[in-house]
Amino acid sequence: MSDPSAGGKTDLNTRWAADRTLWAADRTFIAWLRTAISMIGFGTGLGKAGDVLTEQGLESDPLHGLQLVGVAIVVLGVLGLLGALIQDFRISRRLTGAGYGRVEPTPLAQVMGVLVMVIGVLGAIVIFR
């Protein structure tokens, strides 16, 4: 509801506030996405380094040591990304329900987040291959 003396300025300010909230949620999600990509890459690399050490006979049990730490880092990255996706969907749904939806029908960051989660799960599988 706008103030008649403001000439509709309150509605415009509310729309801008909703846009700023969506943009802040996008920036936060993209930061989580960037962190998850780093964790998945580092964890996969660490796990494969453990494979090399096991092949060289420098590490006796592949389920302990670098492989386990690598998988743990990959899983943390995937879980962090899952939490960020859930939070981003909740914010979008809450603002859309109030009439302040996104301009684009499918946000690219959310699609990329799902794809990175799939890659993370595959990365954890590759470590124990």
N, CA, C and O atoms as a GROMACS GRO file, in nm:
protein
  516
    1MET      N    1   0.085  -0.115   0.000
    1MET     CA    2   0.000   0.000   0.000
    1MET      C    3   0.090   0.124   0.000
    1MET      O    4   0.179   0.135   0.084
    2SER      N    5   0.069   0.214  -0.093
    2SER     CA    6   0.155   0.331  -0.101
    2SER      C    7   0.087   0.452  -0.039
    2SER      O    8  -0.036   0.460  -0.031
    3ASP      N    9   0.168   0.544   0.002
    3ASP     CA   10   0.120   0.670   0.056
    3ASP      C   11   0.080   0.759  -0.061
    3ASP      O   12   0.164   0.786  -0.148
    4PRO      N   13  -0.046   0.807  -0.067
    4PRO     CA   14  -0.088   0.890  -0.180
    4PRO      C   15  -0.005   1.016  -0.195
    4PRO      O   16   0.016   1.061  -0.308
    5SER      N   17   0.043   1.073  -0.086
    5SER     CA   18   0.122   1.195  -0.095
    5SER      C   19   0.262   1.169  -0.150
    5SER      O   20   0.329   1.261  -0.196
    6ALA      N   21   0.306   1.042  -0.145
    6ALA     CA   22   0.439   1.009  -0.196
    6ALA      C   23   0.437   0.982  -0.345
    6ALA      O   24   0.543   0.968  -0.406
    7GLY      N   25   0.319   0.974  -0.405
    7GLY     CA   26   0.310   0.953  -0.549
    7GLY      C   27   0.358   0.815  -0.593
    7GLY      O   28   0.416   0.801  -0.701
    8GLY      N   29   0.336   0.713  -0.510
    8GLY     CA   30   0.376   0.578  -0.548
    8GLY      C   31   0.523   0.547  -0.520
    8GLY      O   32   0.572   0.440  -0.557
    9LYS      N   33   0.592   0.638  -0.457
    9LYS     CA   34   0.735   0.620  -0.430
    9LYS      C   35   0.760   0.504  -0.334
    9LYS      O   36   0.863   0.436  -0.345
   10THR      N   37   0.670   0.479  -0.242
   10THR     CA   38   0.686   0.369  -0.147
   10THR      C   39   0.687   0.235  -0.218
   10THR      O   40   0.767   0.148  -0.185
   11ASP      N   41   0.599   0.217  -0.316
   11ASP     CA   42   0.596   0.092  -0.392
   11ASP      C   43   0.727   0.070  -0.468
   11ASP      O   44   0.779  -0.041  -0.473
   12LEU      N   45   0.780   0.177  -0.526
   12LEU     CA   46   0.905   0.167  -0.600
   12LEU      C   47   1.020   0.135  -0.504
   12LEU      O   48   1.107   0.054  -0.537
   13ASN      N   49   1.022   0.199  -0.388
   13ASN     CA   50   1.125   0.171  -0.289
   13ASN      C   51   1.117   0.027  -0.241
   13ASN      O   52   1.219  -0.038  -0.219
   14THR      N   53   0.995  -0.024  -0.223
   14THR     CA   54   0.978  -0.163  -0.181
   14THR      C   55   1.029  -0.257  -0.288
   14THR      O   56   1.095  -0.357  -0.257
   15ARG      N   57   1.002  -0.228  -0.414
   15ARG     CA   58   1.050  -0.312  -0.524
   15ARG      C   59   1.202  -0.312  -0.528
   15ARG      O   60   1.264  -0.417  -0.548
   16TRP      N   61   1.263  -0.194  -0.510
   16TRP     CA   62   1.409  -0.186  -0.509
   16TRP      C   63   1.468  -0.263  -0.390
   16TRP      O   64   1.572  -0.327  -0.403
   17ALA      N   65   1.402  -0.256  -0.277
   17ALA     CA   66   1.449  -0.331  -0.160
   17ALA      C   67   1.442  -0.481  -0.187
   17ALA      O   68   1.533  -0.556  -0.150
   18ALA      N   69   1.334  -0.526  -0.252
   18ALA     CA   70   1.321  -0.668  -0.286
   18ALA      C   71   1.430  -0.708  -0.386
   18ALA      O   72   1.489  -0.815  -0.374
   19ASP      N   73   1.456  -0.622  -0.484
   19ASP     CA   74   1.563  -0.651  -0.581
   19ASP      C   75   1.698  -0.660  -0.512
   19ASP      O   76   1.777  -0.750  -0.541
   20ARG      N   77   1.724  -0.568  -0.420
   20ARG     CA   78   1.852  -0.573  -0.347
   20ARG      C   79   1.863  -0.700  -0.264
   20ARG      O   80   1.972  -0.757  -0.252
   21THR      N   81   1.753  -0.745  -0.208
   21THR     CA   82   1.753  -0.870  -0.131
   21THR      C   83   1.784  -0.988  -0.222
   21THR      O   84   1.862  -1.076  -0.185
   22LEU      N   85   1.723  -0.992  -0.340
   22LEU     CA   86   1.750  -1.100  -0.435
   22LEU      C   87   1.896  -1.097  -0.482
   22LEU      O   88   1.960  -1.202  -0.492
   23TRP      N   89   1.946  -0.979  -0.509
   23TRP     CA   90   2.086  -0.968  -0.554
   23TRP      C   91   2.183  -1.009  -0.442
   23TRP      O   92   2.284  -1.074  -0.467
   24ALA      N   93   2.151  -0.972  -0.319
   24ALA     CA   94   2.236  -1.013  -0.207
   24ALA      C   95   2.232  -1.164  -0.189
   24ALA      O   96   2.334  -1.227  -0.160
   25ALA      N   97   2.114  -1.223  -0.206
   25ALA     CA   98   2.102  -1.369  -0.196
   25ALA      C   99   2.182  -1.436  -0.307
   25ALA      O  100   2.247  -1.538  -0.285
   26ASP      N  101   2.178  -1.378  -0.427
   26ASP     CA  102   2.257  -1.433  -0.538
   26ASP      C  103   2.406  -1.425  -0.510
   26ASP      O  104   2.480  -1.521  -0.534
   27ARG      N  105   2.451  -1.311  -0.458
   27ARG     CA  106   2.594  -1.297  -0.427
   27ARG      C  107   2.636  -1.396  -0.319
   27ARG      O  108   2.744  -1.456  -0.328
   28THR      N  109   2.552  -1.414  -0.219
   28THR     CA  110   2.584  -1.509  -0.113
   28THR      C  111   2.589  -1.651  -0.168
   28THR      O  112   2.679  -1.728  -0.136
   29PHE      N  113   2.491  -1.686  -0.252
   29PHE     CA  114   2.490  -1.819  -0.310
   29PHE      C  115   2.612  -1.842  -0.398
   29PHE      O  116   2.672  -1.949  -0.394
   30ILE      N  117   2.648  -1.743  -0.478
   30ILE     CA  118   2.764  -1.758  -0.566
   30ILE      C  119   2.892  -1.772  -0.484
   30ILE      O  120   2.982  -1.845  -0.525
   31ALA      N  121   2.901  -1.706  -0.370
   31ALA     CA  122   3.017  -1.724  -0.283
   31ALA      C  123   3.023  -1.867  -0.231
   31ALA      O  124   3.130  -1.927  -0.226
   32TRP      N  125   2.908  -1.923  -0.192
   32TRP     CA  126   2.903  -2.062  -0.148
   32TRP      C  127   2.939  -2.156  -0.264
   32TRP      O  128   3.009  -2.255  -0.244
   33LEU      N  129   2.891  -2.124  -0.384
   33LEU     CA  130   2.922  -2.205  -0.501
   33LEU      C  131   3.072  -2.206  -0.527
   33LEU      O  132   3.130  -2.311  -0.552
   34ARG      N  133   3.134  -2.089  -0.520
   34ARG     CA  134   3.279  -2.079  -0.540
   34ARG      C  135   3.355  -2.160  -0.434
   34ARG      O  136   3.451  -2.230  -0.466
   35THR      N  137   3.310  -2.151  -0.310
   35THR     CA  138   3.375  -2.227  -0.203
   35THR      C  139   3.358  -2.377  -0.223
   35THR      O  140   3.452  -2.454  -0.202
   36ALA      N  141   3.238  -2.419  -0.265
   36ALA     CA  142   3.213  -2.562  -0.288
   36ALA      C  143   3.298  -2.616  -0.402
   36ALA      O  144   3.351  -2.726  -0.392
   37ILE      N  145   3.312  -2.538  -0.509
   37ILE     CA  146   3.396  -2.582  -0.621
   37ILE      C  147   3.540  -2.602  -0.574
   37ILE      O  148   3.605  -2.700  -0.610
   38SER      N  149   3.589  -2.509  -0.493
   38SER     CA  150   3.725  -2.520  -0.441
   38SER      C  151   3.740  -2.644  -0.352
   38SER      O  152   3.838  -2.718  -0.362
   39MET      N  153   3.642  -2.665  -0.264
   39MET     CA  154   3.650  -2.780  -0.173
   39MET      C  155   3.642  -2.912  -0.250
   39MET      O  156   3.715  -3.006  -0.219
   40ILE      N  157   3.555  -2.919  -0.348
   40ILE     CA  158   3.541  -3.042  -0.425
   40ILE      C  159   3.669  -3.070  -0.503
   40ILE      O  160   3.716  -3.184  -0.505
   41GLY      N  161   3.725  -2.968  -0.565
   41GLY     CA  162   3.850  -2.986  -0.639
   41GLY      C  163   3.965  -3.025  -0.548
   41GLY      O  164   4.041  -3.116  -0.580
   42PHE      N  165   3.978  -2.956  -0.435
   42PHE     CA  166   4.087  -2.986  -0.343
   42PHE      C  167   4.071  -3.126  -0.282
   42PHE      O  168   4.168  -3.201  -0.271
   43GLY      N  169   3.949  -3.160  -0.243
   43GLY     CA  170   3.926  -3.292  -0.184
   43GLY      C  171   3.951  -3.404  -0.282
   43GLY      O  172   4.008  -3.507  -0.245
   44THR      N  173   3.910  -3.386  -0.407
   44THR     CA  174   3.935  -3.488  -0.509
   44THR      C  175   4.085  -3.503  -0.533
   44THR      O  176   4.136  -3.615  -0.542
   45GLY      N  177   4.155  -3.390  -0.543
   45GLY     CA  178   4.300  -3.395  -0.563
   45GLY      C  179   4.371  -3.461  -0.446
   45GLY      O  180   4.464  -3.538  -0.466
   46LEU      N  181   4.328  -3.431  -0.326
   46LEU     CA  182   4.389  -3.490  -0.207
   46LEU      C  183   4.364  -3.641  -0.204
   46LEU      O  184   4.453  -3.719  -0.170
   47GLY      N  185   4.242  -3.680  -0.239
   47GLY     CA  186   4.211  -3.823  -0.242
   47GLY      C  187   4.294  -3.898  -0.347
   47GLY      O  188   4.341  -4.009  -0.321
   48LYS      N  189   4.311  -3.839  -0.463
   48LYS     CA  190   4.391  -3.903  -0.567
   48LYS      C  191   4.539  -3.906  -0.528
   48LYS      O  192   4.611  -3.999  -0.565
   49ALA      N  193   4.586  -3.804  -0.454
   49ALA     CA  194   4.723  -3.807  -0.404
   49ALA      C  195   4.741  -3.925  -0.308
   49ALA      O  196   4.846  -3.988  -0.304
   50GLY      N  197   4.637  -3.953  -0.230
   50GLY     CA  198   4.641  -4.070  -0.143
   50GLY      C  199   4.649  -4.200  -0.222
   50GLY      O  200   4.715  -4.295  -0.179
   51ASP      N  201   4.582  -4.204  -0.339
   51ASP     CA  202   4.593  -4.322  -0.427
   51ASP      C  203   4.737  -4.342  -0.471
   51ASP      O  204   4.787  -4.455  -0.472
   52VAL      N  205   4.803  -4.235  -0.508
   52VAL     CA  206   4.942  -4.244  -0.554
   52VAL      C  207   5.031  -4.294  -0.441
   52VAL      O  208   5.118  -4.378  -0.462
   53LEU      N  209   5.010  -4.241  -0.320
   53LEU     CA  210   5.091  -4.286  -0.206
   53LEU      C  211   5.066  -4.432  -0.176
   53LEU      O  212   5.159  -4.504  -0.139
   54THR      N  213   4.943  -4.478  -0.190
   54THR     CA  214   4.911  -4.619  -0.166
   54THR      C  215   4.979  -4.706  -0.271
   54THR      O  216   5.034  -4.812  -0.238
   55GLU      N  217   4.977  -4.664  -0.397
   55GLU     CA  218   5.042  -4.739  -0.504
   55GLU      C  219   5.193  -4.747  -0.483
   55GLU      O  220   5.256  -4.847  -0.518
   56GLN      N  221   5.251  -4.642  -0.427
   56GLN     CA  222   5.395  -4.640  -0.401
   56GLN      C  223   5.432  -4.713  -0.272
   56GLN      O  224   5.550  -4.727  -0.240
   57GLY      N  225   5.333  -4.760  -0.199
   57GLY     CA  226   5.358  -4.832  -0.076
   57GLY      C  227   5.388  -4.741   0.042
   57GLY      O  228   5.436  -4.788   0.145
   58LEU      N  229   5.362  -4.612   0.030
   58LEU     CA  230   5.391  -4.518   0.138
   58LEU      C  231   5.275  -4.502   0.234
   58LEU      O  232   5.291  -4.447   0.344
   59GLU      N  233   5.158  -4.550   0.194
   59GLU     CA  234   5.041  -4.548   0.282
   59GLU      C  235   4.980  -4.686   0.275
   59GLU      O  236   4.953  -4.738   0.167
   60SER      N  237   4.957  -4.746   0.391
   60SER     CA  238   4.917  -4.887   0.392
   60SER      C  239   4.768  -4.908   0.368
   60SER      O  240   4.731  -4.999   0.294
   61ASP      N  241   4.683  -4.828   0.428
   61ASP     CA  242   4.539  -4.851   0.419
   61ASP      C  243   4.473  -4.736   0.344
   61ASP      O  244   4.472  -4.623   0.395
   62PRO      N  245   4.416  -4.760   0.225
   62PRO     CA  246   4.359  -4.651   0.147
   62PRO      C  247   4.234  -4.589   0.209
   62PRO      O  248   4.196  -4.478   0.173
   63LEU      N  249   4.170  -4.658   0.303
   63LEU     CA  250   4.051  -4.602   0.365
   63LEU      C  251   4.085  -4.509   0.481
   63LEU      O  252   3.997  -4.446   0.539
   64HIS      N  253   4.212  -4.500   0.515
   64HIS     CA  254   4.257  -4.406   0.617
   64HIS      C  255   4.356  -4.312   0.552
   64HIS      O  256   4.420  -4.347   0.452
   65GLY      N  257   4.369  -4.198   0.604
   65GLY     CA  258   4.466  -4.106   0.548
   65GLY      C  259   4.404  -4.010   0.448
   65GLY      O  260   4.294  -3.959   0.468
   66LEU      N  261   4.476  -3.988   0.340
   66LEU     CA  262   4.437  -3.884   0.246
   66LEU      C  263   4.305  -3.910   0.175
   66LEU      O  264   4.230  -3.816   0.148
   67GLN      N  265   4.275  -4.037   0.144
   67GLN     CA  266   4.148  -4.064   0.077
   67GLN      C  267   4.030  -4.024   0.166
   67GLN      O  268   3.934  -3.963   0.120
   68LEU      N  269   4.037  -4.059   0.292
   68LEU     CA  270   3.930  -4.028   0.386
   68LEU      C  271   3.916  -3.876   0.405
   68LEU      O  272   3.805  -3.823   0.407
   69VAL      N  273   4.027  -3.809   0.418
   69VAL     CA  274   4.024  -3.664   0.433
   69VAL      C  275   3.970  -3.600   0.305
   69VAL      O  276   3.890  -3.506   0.311
   70GLY      N  277   4.013  -3.651   0.189
   70GLY     CA  278   3.964  -3.598   0.061
   70GLY      C  279   3.814  -3.613   0.046
   70GLY      O  280   3.745  -3.519   0.007
   71VAL      N  281   3.763  -3.731   0.079
   71VAL     CA  282   3.618  -3.752   0.070
   71VAL      C  283   3.544  -3.663   0.169
   71VAL      O  284   3.438  -3.609   0.137
   72ALA      N  285   3.599  -3.647   0.288
   72ALA     CA  286   3.535  -3.561   0.388
   72ALA      C  287   3.526  -3.417   0.337
   72ALA      O  288   3.423  -3.352   0.357
   73ILE      N  289   3.630  -3.368   0.273
   73ILE     CA  290   3.628  -3.232   0.220
   73ILE      C  291   3.528  -3.220   0.107
   73ILE      O  292   3.456  -3.120   0.098
   74VAL      N  293   3.522  -3.320   0.019
   74VAL     CA  294   3.425  -3.319  -0.091
   74VAL      C  295   3.283  -3.320  -0.035
   74VAL      O  296   3.197  -3.244  -0.081
   75VAL      N  297   3.257  -3.405   0.063
   75VAL     CA  298   3.123  -3.414   0.123
   75VAL      C  299   3.086  -3.282   0.190
   75VAL      O  300   2.971  -3.238   0.178
   76LEU      N  301   3.179  -3.218   0.259
   76LEU     CA  302   3.151  -3.088   0.320
   76LEU      C  303   3.117  -2.983   0.214
   76LEU      O  304   3.028  -2.901   0.233
   77GLY      N  305   3.190  -2.987   0.102
   77GLY     CA  306   3.160  -2.894  -0.007
   77GLY      C  307   3.021  -2.917  -0.064
   77GLY      O  308   2.948  -2.821  -0.089
   78VAL      N  309   2.984  -3.043  -0.085
   78VAL     CA  310   2.851  -3.075  -0.139
   78VAL      C  311   2.742  -3.037  -0.040
   78VAL      O  312   2.640  -2.981  -0.079
   79LEU      N  313   2.762  -3.066   0.089
   79LEU     CA  314   2.662  -3.032   0.190
   79LEU      C  315   2.648  -2.880   0.205
   79LEU      O  316   2.537  -2.829   0.221
   80GLY      N  317   2.758  -2.808   0.200
   80GLY     CA  318   2.752  -2.662   0.206
   80GLY      C  319   2.676  -2.606   0.088
   80GLY      O  320   2.597  -2.512   0.102
   81LEU      N  321   2.699  -2.662  -0.030
   81LEU     CA  322   2.628  -2.618  -0.149
   81LEU      C  323   2.480  -2.652  -0.141
   81LEU      O  324   2.395  -2.574  -0.184
   82LEU      N  325   2.448  -2.768  -0.087
   82LEU     CA  326   2.308  -2.806  -0.069
   82LEU      C  327   2.237  -2.708   0.025
   82LEU      O  328   2.125  -2.665  -0.002
   83GLY      N  329   2.302  -2.674   0.134
   83GLY     CA  330   2.245  -2.575   0.226
   83GLY      C  331   2.227  -2.439   0.161
   83GLY      O  332   2.126  -2.372   0.184
   84ALA      N  333   2.323  -2.398   0.080
   84ALA     CA  334   2.312  -2.270   0.010
   84ALA      C  335   2.198  -2.272  -0.091
   84ALA      O  336   2.127  -2.173  -0.107
   85LEU      N  337   2.181  -2.385  -0.161
   85LEU     CA  338   2.069  -2.398  -0.256
   85LEU      C  339   1.934  -2.388  -0.184
   85LEU      O  340   1.844  -2.319  -0.231
   86ILE      N  341   1.922  -2.457  -0.072
   86ILE     CA  342   1.797  -2.453   0.004
   86ILE      C  343   1.768  -2.311   0.050
   86ILE      O  344   1.655  -2.264   0.038
   87GLN      N  345   1.869  -2.244   0.103
   87GLN     CA  346   1.850  -2.106   0.149
   87GLN      C  347   1.810  -2.015   0.033
   87GLN      O  348   1.720  -1.932   0.048
   88ASP      N  349   1.875  -2.030  -0.081
   88ASP     CA  350   1.846  -1.945  -0.197
   88ASP      C  351   1.703  -1.970  -0.248
   88ASP      O  352   1.632  -1.876  -0.282
   89PHE      N  353   1.662  -2.097  -0.252
   89PHE     CA  354   1.525  -2.128  -0.293
   89PHE      C  355   1.423  -2.069  -0.196
   89PHE      O  356   1.319  -2.019  -0.239
   90ARG      N  357   1.451  -2.076  -0.067
   90ARG     CA  358   1.357  -2.021   0.033
   90ARG      C  359   1.341  -1.870   0.019
   90ARG      O  360   1.230  -1.818   0.026
   91ILE      N  361   1.454  -1.801  -0.001
   91ILE     CA  362   1.446  -1.656  -0.018
   91ILE      C  363   1.369  -1.622  -0.145
   91ILE      O  364   1.284  -1.533  -0.144
   92SER      N  365   1.398  -1.692  -0.252
   92SER     CA  366   1.326  -1.667  -0.379
   92SER      C  367   1.177  -1.694  -0.364
   92SER      O  368   1.094  -1.615  -0.411
   93ARG      N  369   1.143  -1.804  -0.300
   93ARG     CA  370   1.002  -1.839  -0.283
   93ARG      C  371   0.930  -1.737  -0.196
   93ARG      O  372   0.815  -1.701  -0.224
   94ARG      N  373   0.996  -1.691  -0.089
   94ARG     CA  374   0.934  -1.594   0.000
   94ARG      C  375   0.908  -1.462  -0.072
   94ARG      O  376   0.802  -1.402  -0.057
   95LEU      N  377   1.005  -1.416  -0.150
   95LEU     CA  378   0.986  -1.290  -0.222
   95LEU      C  379   0.887  -1.305  -0.338
   95LEU      O  380   0.810  -1.213  -0.366
   96THR      N  381   0.889  -1.419  -0.404
   96THR     CA  382   0.793  -1.443  -0.512
   96THR      C  383   0.651  -1.448  -0.455
   96THR      O  384   0.558  -1.397  -0.517
   97GLY      N  385   0.635  -1.509  -0.340
   97GLY     CA  386   0.504  -1.514  -0.275
   97GLY      C  387   0.453  -1.376  -0.237
   97GLY      O  388   0.332  -1.355  -0.230
   98ALA      N  389   0.544  -1.284  -0.213
   98ALA     CA  390   0.504  -1.147  -0.179
   98ALA      C  391   0.487  -1.060  -0.305
   98ALA      O  392   0.457  -0.941  -0.296
   99GLY      N  393   0.507  -1.122  -0.422
   99GLY     CA  394   0.490  -1.048  -0.546
   99GLY      C  395   0.615  -0.985  -0.602
   99GLY      O  396   0.608  -0.900  -0.691
  100TYR      N  397   0.732  -1.023  -0.550
  100TYR     CA  398   0.859  -0.966  -0.595
  100TYR      C  399   0.950  -1.077  -0.646
  100TYR      O  400   1.054  -1.106  -0.586
  101GLY      N  401   0.911  -1.139  -0.755
  101GLY     CA  402   0.988  -1.251  -0.808
  101GLY      C  403   1.108  -1.208  -0.888
  101GLY      O  404   1.131  -1.090  -0.913
  102ARG      N  405   1.184  -1.307  -0.928
  102ARG     CA  406   1.302  -1.285  -1.011
  102ARG      C  407   1.260  -1.250  -1.154
  102ARG      O  408   1.150  -1.284  -1.198
  103VAL      N  409   1.348  -1.182  -1.222
  103VAL     CA  410   1.323  -1.148  -1.362
  103VAL      C  411   1.339  -1.271  -1.451
  103VAL      O  412   1.256  -1.298  -1.537
  104GLU      N  413   1.447  -1.346  -1.428
  104GLU     CA  414   1.474  -1.465  -1.509
  104GLU      C  415   1.395  -1.584  -1.454
  104GLU      O  416   1.381  -1.598  -1.333
  105PRO      N  417   1.342  -1.670  -1.543
  105PRO     CA  418   1.262  -1.783  -1.496
  105PRO      C  419   1.345  -1.889  -1.423
  105PRO      O  420   1.298  -1.946  -1.324
  106THR      N  421   1.465  -1.916  -1.470
  106THR     CA  422   1.553  -2.014  -1.406
  106THR      C  423   1.688  -1.949  -1.380
  106THR      O  424   1.764  -1.927  -1.474
  107PRO      N  425   1.719  -1.918  -1.254
  107PRO     CA  426   1.847  -1.854  -1.224
  107PRO      C  427   1.964  -1.946  -1.258
  107PRO      O  428   1.968  -2.062  -1.216
  108LEU      N  429   2.060  -1.895  -1.333
  108LEU     CA  430   2.175  -1.972  -1.377
  108LEU      C  431   2.256  -2.023  -1.258
  108LEU      O  432   2.307  -2.135  -1.262
  109ALA      N  433   2.269  -1.943  -1.154
  109ALA     CA  434   2.349  -1.984  -1.038
  109ALA      C  435   2.292  -2.110  -0.973
  109ALA      O  436   2.368  -2.198  -0.931
  110GLN      N  437   2.160  -2.121  -0.965
  110GLN     CA  438   2.100  -2.240  -0.905
  110GLN      C  439   2.122  -2.363  -0.993
  110GLN      O  440   2.148  -2.472  -0.941
  111VAL      N  441   2.113  -2.346  -1.123
  111VAL     CA  442   2.140  -2.458  -1.214
  111VAL      C  443   2.285  -2.502  -1.200
  111VAL      O  444   2.314  -2.622  -1.194
  112MET      N  445   2.376  -2.406  -1.196
  112MET     CA  446   2.518  -2.439  -1.178
  112MET      C  447   2.542  -2.507  -1.044
  112MET      O  448   2.624  -2.598  -1.034
  113GLY      N  449   2.471  -2.464  -0.942
  113GLY     CA  450   2.485  -2.526  -0.810
  113GLY      C  451   2.448  -2.673  -0.812
  113GLY      O  452   2.518  -2.756  -0.754
  114VAL      N  453   2.339  -2.706  -0.879
  114VAL     CA  454   2.298  -2.846  -0.889
  114VAL      C  455   2.402  -2.926  -0.968
  114VAL      O  456   2.436  -3.038  -0.929
  115LEU      N  457   2.452  -2.870  -1.077
  115LEU     CA  458   2.553  -2.940  -1.157
  115LEU      C  459   2.682  -2.962  -1.079
  115LEU      O  460   2.744  -3.068  -1.089
  116VAL      N  461   2.723  -2.862  -1.001
  116VAL     CA  462   2.844  -2.877  -0.920
  116VAL      C  463   2.824  -2.982  -0.811
  116VAL      O  464   2.918  -3.054  -0.777
  117MET      N  465   2.703  -2.992  -0.756
  117MET     CA  466   2.676  -3.097  -0.657
  117MET      C  467   2.690  -3.235  -0.721
  117MET      O  468   2.746  -3.325  -0.659
  118VAL      N  469   2.642  -3.251  -0.842
  118VAL     CA  470   2.656  -3.380  -0.912
  118VAL      C  471   2.804  -3.410  -0.935
  118VAL      O  472   2.848  -3.523  -0.914
  119ILE      N  473   2.880  -3.311  -0.976
  119ILE     CA  474   3.023  -3.330  -0.997
  119ILE      C  475   3.091  -3.366  -0.865
  119ILE      O  476   3.182  -3.448  -0.863
  120GLY      N  477   3.048  -3.304  -0.756
  120GLY     CA  478   3.106  -3.336  -0.626
  120GLY      C  479   3.081  -3.479  -0.584
  120GLY      O  480   3.171  -3.546  -0.532
  121VAL      N  481   2.961  -3.527  -0.607
  121VAL     CA  482   2.930  -3.667  -0.573
  121VAL      C  483   3.015  -3.760  -0.660
  121VAL      O  484   3.069  -3.859  -0.610
  122LEU      N  485   3.027  -3.728  -0.789
  122LEU     CA  486   3.112  -3.809  -0.876
  122LEU      C  487   3.258  -3.803  -0.833
  122LEU      O  488   3.330  -3.902  -0.844
  123GLY      N  489   3.302  -3.686  -0.785
  123GLY     CA  490   3.439  -3.673  -0.735
  123GLY      C  491   3.464  -3.762  -0.615
  123GLY      O  492   3.570  -3.823  -0.605
  124ALA      N  493   3.368  -3.771  -0.524
  124ALA     CA  494   3.383  -3.858  -0.408
  124ALA      C  495   3.389  -4.005  -0.451
  124ALA      O  496   3.462  -4.084  -0.392
  125ILE      N  497   3.312  -4.040  -0.554
  125ILE     CA  498   3.314  -4.177  -0.605
  125ILE      C  499   3.448  -4.207  -0.670
  125ILE      O  500   3.502  -4.316  -0.652
  126VAL      N  501   3.502  -4.113  -0.745
  126VAL     CA  502   3.629  -4.132  -0.815
  126VAL      C  503   3.744  -4.157  -0.717
  126VAL      O  504   3.837  -4.231  -0.748
  127ILE      N  505   3.738  -4.096  -0.601
  127ILE     CA  506   3.846  -4.111  -0.504
  127ILE      C  507   3.862  -4.258  -0.464
  127ILE      O  508   3.975  -4.305  -0.447
  128PHE      N  509   3.752  -4.331  -0.450
  128PHE     CA  510   3.760  -4.471  -0.408
  128PHE      C  511   3.758  -4.568  -0.524
  128PHE      O  512   3.740  -4.688  -0.505
  129ARG      N  513   3.776  -4.519  -0.641
  129ARG     CA  514   3.776  -4.605  -0.758
  129ARG      C  515   3.905  -4.679  -0.775
  129ARG      O  516   3.920  -4.756  -0.870
   0.00000   0.00000   0.00000
